[in-house]
Amino acid sequence: MGLKKQNTVEASLSPISLKGSSAMLALVISACTVFPIERDSPYFTERYATPVFFVGYNYISERFIEKVDIGYLTVAGLEGLTAIDPQLEITRDGDFVSLAVDNNFLHTVSAPAAANTKAWADLTVKIIENGRLASTPLLETQAEDIYSSIFQSMMTELDGFSRYAGAFEAHRDRYRRSGFGGIGVQILIDGNKVHVVSVLPDTPAKEMGLQDNDRITHIDDESVAGLTIHEVVERLRGEIGSHVTIIVERDSRDHFLSVTLSRRLIMDVTVTYKMIDDLGHIKITSFNKRTSKSLENTLAKIQPAIESRKIKGIILDLRSNPGGLLDQAIKVADLFLTKGQIVSTKGRHPDSNQNFSADKEGFAQNLPLAVLINGNTASAAEIVAAALQDQGRAVVIGTNSYGKGTVQNVITLPNNGELTLTWSRFHAPSGYTLNNLGVLPTICTSRETTGSTEKENANFTPRPKELHTGAIVSETALSKWRAEDLPSEKNIEELRAICPDPKKASDRDITVAKQLLTEPALYSRAMSLSFPAIANR
């Protein structure tokens, strides 16, 4: 029977990243334990619920990137109760908020002042308590589900990256962020068998002799038969330093091995290196805690080859990199820069405004550098691409990047749930916002020629004969792009039409990079389009 590889899951740490799955590029976590409440109580009571809503509403009011109307959001949140009982109806008419059940009005409350988050929290609890008197479904619903219904409904009024996680989900998320242990295998399930697809290097599994194609039959004396792949993964994971004993079947049904492993922090390998002709190709797949160190080690290893001229240039491949940790993006960019700003963040809350600059010597400053991006290059990866382009260190090749340029801030609520809110935007060194706009490459590989109209042609320079494919974006187009601090939807649409992502893989990016890095005159011409825009600011 063939193995179903689409069910592959890694039994190791999965770092939180900043993509639209997932996604955060930076976390600022603060625990609110002001109220002495019974966090694990399943029952909805005024005493326990009021602090949850007050802390949540206050947090949203102070920290969300745009100014919000808490009254409007509260009513929007209460409307989420209809997911519990469709007969519930919450309406606001001027200075009053009313509750009806099955078209019968039950309760009306005066609307507080717009900025009074405590009063809106009290109103929320009053509406819920009155609803529970007339709605059996609401009465039978546990507190956690009520919190989720309200906060999730509120979040839909904000943006796509703000979210609420209930106590159980938030506990799991905190567990992941703080780090948990794994054994270092990739597995899949075929029938009742758990197959080891791959044993990762430098992991407990590798050190204890596990092999590809081993079959795990038991975990801590319990059979894995009938378990889902996620249940198997949860059993293999645990606290760092804890032990797990597995039984594996190898070669035949008669050859079983019992192996006890000590769980360790397992990180995905995010940096790989290979030679393409006389160019070094470095692929970064995401940004986790070890990415910058892995890149630094890679650069150190190839330094002798650079000094002996065996490597003529570097291709930094960020295509389909969904992002990850902000500090890692800054450190990666810093490895290639000697000075200048890498990225800044701007928001409404004073603590959200930050600047990050290069402070290292920079790697091989005389070595040509090309950065590859596409429509799935997002978040932390966009920060690196924009910094290296704006600071005149690299030529960016490919298509428009994704445009995920916001920072999320996380707070723990008194019920142990979490609110994740967008609280700032990333801005490239030249000043433009990455959010929704992304990075415009200097050489666009989704266009073979320039444009079909005079307006489109203005976005490109005539392609030199020596450039075999792709189109060089004009200085005018790059300047328009960089002028956008907070672009309108219309401007975003027009600008992103310059170099659209074709949504399919192409070898043209590598082809252009190889040619550019081996032809100094062509590389110099492309580089000249990047730096003046920031130098003149």
C-alpha positions in Angstrom: 0.0 0.0 0.0 1.3 3.5 -0.9 2.0 5.9 2.0 -0.2 9.0 2.1 2.4 11.8 2.4 -0.2 14.5 2.6 -0.7 13.5 6.3 2.9 14.2 7.2 3.3 16.1 10.5 6.5 16.9 12.3 6.7 15.7 15.9 8.7 18.7 17.0 8.5 22.3 17.9 6.4 24.4 15.4 7.5 28.0 15.9 4.8 30.7 15.8 5.3 32.7 12.7 4.0 36.0 11.3 2.2 34.9 8.3 -1.5 35.1 7.7 -1.6 31.5 9.2 -0.4 32.1 11.4 0.7 34.2 12.1 2.7 36.8 14.3 6.0 38.4 13.5 6.5 39.7 17.0 4.9 39.1 20.4 4.8 41.4 23.4 3.2 39.4 26.1 1.8 40.8 29.4 -0.1 38.9 32.0 -3.0 40.6 33.7 -3.6 39.1 37.1 -5.0 42.1 38.8 -8.3 40.3 39.7 -8.3 37.4 42.2 -10.7 35.2 40.3 -11.3 31.5 39.8 -9.8 31.1 36.4 -10.9 27.6 35.7 -14.6 28.0 36.7 -16.9 26.8 33.9 -19.8 28.9 35.2 -20.7 32.4 34.0 -21.0 34.8 36.9 -20.8 38.6 37.2 -17.9 38.3 39.6 -15.7 36.4 37.2 -16.9 37.7 33.9 -16.7 41.4 34.5 -12.8 41.5 34.9 -12.5 39.5 31.7 -14.5 41.9 29.6 -13.0 45.0 31.3 -9.4 44.0 30.7 -10.2 42.9 27.1 -12.1 46.1 26.2 -9.4 48.3 27.9 -6.7 46.5 26.0 -8.5 46.9 22.6 -9.2 50.6 23.3 -5.6 51.4 24.2 -3.5 49.2 21.9 -5.3 48.4 18.6 -3.5 50.2 15.7 -6.6 52.3 14.8 -8.8 54.2 17.2 -11.9 52.2 18.0 -15.4 52.8 19.3 -15.7 50.4 22.2 -19.5 50.9 22.3 -19.8 49.8 18.7 -17.5 46.9 19.2 -19.3 45.8 22.4 -22.6 45.6 20.5 -20.9 43.7 17.7 -19.5 41.3 20.2 -22.9 40.7 21.9 -24.3 40.0 18.5 -22.0 36.9 18.5 -24.3 35.4 21.1 -26.7 34.5 18.3 -24.2 31.7 17.4 -25.3 30.2 20.8 -29.0 31.0 20.4 -30.3 32.4 17.1 -33.4 33.7 18.9 -31.3 36.3 20.7 -31.3 39.8 19.3 -29.1 42.7 20.5 -29.7 46.2 19.1 -28.5 49.7 19.8 -30.8 52.6 19.3 -29.1 55.9 20.2 -28.3 55.9 23.9 -29.9 52.5 24.6 -28.8 48.9 24.1 -31.7 46.4 24.1 -32.0 42.6 24.4 -34.8 40.6 22.8 -35.5 36.9 22.7 -37.8 35.5 20.1 -38.9 39.1 19.3 -39.8 39.7 22.9 -37.9 42.6 24.5 -36.4 41.6 27.8 -34.0 44.3 28.9 -32.8 47.8 28.0 -29.6 49.4 29.3 -28.4 53.0 28.9 -25.3 53.2 26.7 -22.2 54.5 28.6 -19.8 57.1 27.4 -17.8 55.9 24.4 -14.5 55.6 26.2 -15.8 54.1 29.5 -14.5 50.5 29.1 -15.5 49.5 32.6 -19.1 50.6 32.0 -19.3 48.7 28.7 -17.9 45.6 30.4 -20.7 45.9 33.1 -23.3 46.4 30.3 -22.0 43.2 28.6 -22.5 41.2 31.7 -26.0 42.6 32.4 -27.1 41.7 28.9 -25.7 38.2 29.2 -27.3 37.6 32.6 -30.7 38.8 31.4 -30.4 36.6 28.3 -29.7 33.6 30.4 -33.0 34.1 32.2 -34.9 33.6 29.0 -32.6 31.5 26.7 -32.0 27.9 27.7 -29.1 27.5 25.2 -27.4 30.5 26.7 -28.1 29.3 30.2 -26.5 26.0 29.5 -23.4 27.4 27.8 -20.2 27.5 29.8 -18.4 30.8 30.4 -15.5 30.0 28.1 -17.9 29.6 25.1 -19.6 32.8 25.9 -16.3 34.7 26.1 -15.3 33.1 22.8 -18.6 34.1 21.0 -18.3 37.7 22.1 -14.6 38.3 21.6 -14.5 36.5 18.3 -17.4 38.5 17.0 -15.6 41.7 18.1 -12.4 40.6 16.3 -14.2 40.4 12.9 -14.7 44.1 13.1 -11.0 44.8 13.4 -8.5 43.1 11.0 -7.6 39.7 9.7 -4.7 39.2 12.2 -6.4 40.2 15.5 -8.0 37.2 17.2 -9.2 35.7 20.5 -8.0 32.4 21.9 -10.0 30.7 24.7 -8.2 29.4 27.8 -7.5 26.0 26.4 -6.2 27.2 23.1 -4.2 30.0 24.7 -2.6 27.5 27.1 -1.5 25.5 24.1 -0.2 28.6 22.3 1.8 29.7 25.4 3.2 26.2 25.7 4.4 26.4 22.1 5.9 29.9 22.4 7.8 29.0 25.6 9.2 25.9 23.8 8.3 22.3 24.2 10.2 19.1 23.6 10.2 16.7 20.8 12.3 13.8 19.6 13.0 15.0 16.1 11.1 12.8 13.7 8.7 13.4 10.8 5.9 10.9 10.8 2.8 9.9 8.8 0.0 7.4 9.4 -1.0 4.7 7.0 -3.8 2.6 8.3 -2.9 1.8 11.9 0.9 2.2 11.4 2.9 5.2 12.3 5.8 5.5 9.8 8.9 7.5 10.5 9.4 9.5 7.2 12.5 11.3 8.3 14.8 11.5 11.3 16.1 15.0 11.7 19.8 15.6 12.3 21.2 16.6 15.8 18.0 15.3 17.6 17.4 12.7 20.3 15.9 10.4 17.6 19.1 10.6 15.5 21.3 10.1 18.5 19.4 7.1 19.7 19.6 5.3 16.4 16.1 5.7 15.0 16.0 5.3 11.2 13.8 6.4 8.3 11.1 3.8 7.6 10.9 2.6 11.3 7.4 2.0 12.4 6.3 3.2 15.9 3.9 0.7 17.5 3.8 2.0 21.1 4.4 5.2 23.0 4.9 4.8 26.8 3.4 1.3 26.7 0.3 2.4 24.9 -0.5 1.2 21.4 -0.7 3.8 18.7 -3.4 1.8 16.8 -6.4 4.0 16.2 -4.8 7.3 17.1 -4.9 10.2 14.8 -1.7 11.8 13.6 -2.2 14.7 15.9 -2.8 12.4 18.9 0.5 10.7 18.1 2.3 14.0 17.9 0.9 15.1 21.2 2.1 11.9 22.9 5.6 12.3 21.4 5.8 15.9 22.6 6.3 17.0 26.2 8.3 19.2 28.5 11.9 19.7 27.6 14.0 17.2 29.5 11.1 14.7 30.1 11.4 11.2 28.8 9.3 9.1 26.4 9.7 5.4 25.6 8.7 4.2 22.2 8.7 0.7 20.6 9.6 0.6 16.9 9.3 -2.1 14.4 12.2 -2.4 11.9 12.7 -4.6 8.8 10.2 -7.3 9.8 7.4 -8.0 12.2 9.9 -9.9 14.4 12.3 -7.1 15.0 11.2 -4.7 17.7 13.2 -2.1 19.5 12.4 -0.2 22.7 14.0 3.2 22.8 13.8 5.8 25.6 14.5 9.4 24.5 14.9 12.6 26.4 12.8 15.3 24.8 14.6 18.4 23.5 13.7 21.7 21.9 13.4 20.8 18.2 13.7 23.5 15.6 13.1 23.3 11.9 16.1 23.7 9.7 15.5 27.0 8.1 18.8 27.7 6.3 20.2 25.6 3.5 23.1 26.2 1.2 24.3 24.9 -2.2 26.4 26.0 -5.1 24.9 27.0 -8.4 27.8 27.3 -10.8 30.1 29.8 -9.1 27.3 31.4 -7.0 26.3 30.6 -3.5 22.6 29.9 -3.1 21.2 30.4 0.4 17.6 29.4 1.0 15.8 30.7 4.1 12.4 29.0 4.5 11.2 30.8 7.6 12.6 32.7 10.7 12.8 30.8 13.9 15.0 31.3 17.0 18.0 29.7 15.2 17.8 31.2 11.8 20.3 34.1 12.1 22.8 31.9 13.9 22.4 29.2 11.2 23.0 31.8 8.5 26.0 33.2 10.3 27.5 29.8 10.5 26.8 29.2 6.8 28.5 32.5 5.9 31.5 31.7 8.0 31.9 28.3 6.3 31.9 29.8 2.8 34.2 32.8 3.7 37.3 31.0 2.5 35.7 30.2 -0.9 34.7 33.9 -1.2 38.3 35.1 -0.4 39.7 32.7 -3.0 37.2 34.0 -5.6 35.5 30.6 -6.0 32.2 32.2 -5.1 31.4 35.3 -7.3 28.1 36.2 -5.7 25.3 35.2 -3.3 21.7 34.4 -4.1 19.5 34.9 -0.9 16.3 33.0 -1.7 13.3 34.2 0.3 10.7 32.9 -2.1 7.6 31.5 -0.3 9.1 32.4 3.1 6.1 33.1 5.3 8.1 35.1 7.9 8.6 34.4 11.6 10.4 36.2 14.4 11.1 39.9 14.1 14.4 39.8 15.9 15.6 37.1 13.6 14.7 39.2 10.5 16.7 42.1 11.9 19.7 39.9 12.7 19.7 38.4 9.2 19.6 41.8 7.5 22.3 43.0 9.9 24.6 40.2 8.7 24.7 41.9 5.3 24.7 45.6 6.3 27.2 47.8 8.0 24.9 50.7 8.9 21.5 52.3 8.4 18.0 51.5 9.4 16.6 48.0 8.9 12.9 48.6 9.8 10.7 50.8 11.9 7.4 50.1 13.5 4.6 52.7 13.9 1.4 52.4 15.8 -1.0 54.4 18.0 0.4 53.2 21.4 3.7 54.9 22.4 5.4 51.6 23.0 4.6 50.4 19.5 6.9 53.0 17.8 10.4 51.5 17.4 13.5 51.8 15.1 15.9 49.0 14.3 19.3 49.7 12.7 22.4 47.7 11.6 25.3 47.6 14.0 27.6 44.9 12.6 30.4 44.9 10.1 28.4 43.2 7.4 29.3 40.1 5.4 31.4 40.4 2.2 30.4 43.9 1.4 32.1 43.7 -2.0 30.3 40.5 -3.0 27.3 41.0 -5.3 24.0 40.0 -3.6 20.6 39.1 -5.2 17.5 38.6 -3.2 14.6 36.5 -4.6 11.0 37.1 -3.6 7.5 36.1 -4.8 3.9 36.5 -3.8 4.3 34.2 -0.8 7.3 36.1 0.6 5.8 37.7 3.7 6.3 39.5 7.0 9.9 39.0 8.4 11.1 37.9 4.9 9.8 41.2 3.5 11.6 43.2 6.1 14.9 41.6 5.0 14.2 42.2 1.3 13.1 45.8 1.8 16.1 46.6 4.0 18.7 45.2 1.7 17.1 46.9 -1.3 16.6 50.3 0.3 20.1 50.4 1.7 21.6 49.6 -1.7 23.1 46.2 -0.6 21.2 43.9 -2.9 19.2 43.7 -6.1 15.7 42.3 -5.5 14.4 39.9 -8.2 11.0 38.3 -8.7 7.5 39.6 -8.2 5.5 41.6 -5.6 5.8 40.1 -2.2 2.7 39.3 0.0 2.4 42.5 1.9 2.0 41.3 5.5 3.5 44.2 7.4 1.9 44.4 10.9 3.0 43.5 14.4 0.7 41.7 16.8 0.6 42.2 20.6 -0.7 39.5 22.9 -2.3 39.9 26.3 -3.4 37.2 28.8 -6.9 37.9 30.1 -8.0 37.0 33.7 -9.7 33.8 32.4 -6.3 32.7 30.9 -7.6 33.4 27.4 -5.6 35.6 25.1 -6.3 38.6 22.8 -3.9 39.1 19.9 -4.2 42.6 18.4 -2.5 44.3 15.6 -0.8 47.3 17.1 1.8 48.6 14.6 2.9 48.5 11.0 6.3 47.8 9.5 7.9 50.6 7.5 10.9 50.1 5.2 14.0 52.3 5.5 12.8 54.5 2.7 9.5 55.1 4.6 6.9 53.1 2.8 4.6 50.7 4.6 5.0 47.0 3.9 1.4 46.2 4.9 -0.8 45.3 2.0 1.8 46.8 -0.4 4.8 44.5 0.0 8.1 44.8 -1.7 8.5 45.7 -5.4 11.5 43.9 -7.0 14.0 45.9 -9.0 13.8 43.3 -11.7 10.3 41.8 -12.4 10.3 38.3 -13.7 6.6 38.0 -14.2 7.0 40.3 -17.2 8.9 39.4 -20.3 8.7 42.9 -21.8 7.6 46.2 -20.4 3.9 47.3 -20.8 1.3 47.4 -23.5 0.3 51.0 -22.9 2.3 54.2 -22.4 1.3 54.3 -18.7 2.5 50.8 -18.2 5.7 51.5 -20.1 6.5 54.3 -17.6 7.0 51.7 -14.9 9.9 50.1 -16.7 13.2 51.0 -18.2 14.1 49.7 -21.7 15.5 46.2 -21.2 19.2 46.1 -22.0 20.2 43.6 -24.7 22.4 41.8 -22.3 19.4 41.0 -19.9 17.9 37.9 -21.4 14.6 37.8 -19.5 12.6 39.9 -17.0 11.9 43.7 -17.0 13.8 46.3 -15.0 11.4 48.4 -12.9 11.9 52.2 -13.5 13.2 54.6 -10.9 9.8 56.4 -11.3 7.9 53.3 -10.3 10.1 52.6 -7.4 9.8 56.2 -6.2 6.0 56.0 -6.3 6.1 52.8 -4.4 8.4 54.3 -1.7 6.2 57.4 -1.4 3.4 55.4 0.1 3.2 55.8 3.9 -0.4 54.6 4.2 -1.6 54.0 0.6 -5.3 53.8 -0.4 -6.8 50.6 -1.7 -6.8 52.2 -5.2 -3.1 53.0 -5.0 -2.3 49.6 -3.7 -4.1 47.9 -6.6 -2.4 50.1 -9.2 1.1 49.7 -7.7 0.8 45.9 -7.2 -0.2 45.6 -10.9 3.3 46.7 -11.9 4.8 43.3 -11.1 2.0 40.8 -10.2 2.7 37.3 -8.8 1.8 34.7 -11.5 1.0 32.1 -8.7 3.2 29.5 -10.3 6.8 28.5 -9.8 9.4 29.7 -12.3 13.1 29.2 -12.9 13.4 32.7 -14.3 14.3 34.2 -10.9 17.4 32.0 -10.7 18.2 32.7 -14.4 18.1 36.5 -13.9 20.1 36.2 -10.7 22.9 34.2 -12.3 23.2 36.6 -15.1 23.1 39.7 -12.9 25.7 38.5 -10.4 28.2 37.5 -13.1 27.9 40.7 -15.2 29.2 43.7 -13.1 27.8 46.4 -15.5 24.3 45.0 -15.4 24.4 44.5 -11.6 25.6 48.1 -11.1 22.8 49.4 -13.3 20.2 47.5 -11.3 21.7 48.6 -8.0 21.6 52.2 -9.0 17.8 52.2 -8.9 17.7 51.2 -5.2 19.9 53.5 -3.1 19.1 57.1 -4.3 15.5 56.9 -3.0 16.7 56.5 0.6 19.9 58.6 0.2 17.8 61.6 -0.6 15.4 61.3 2.4 
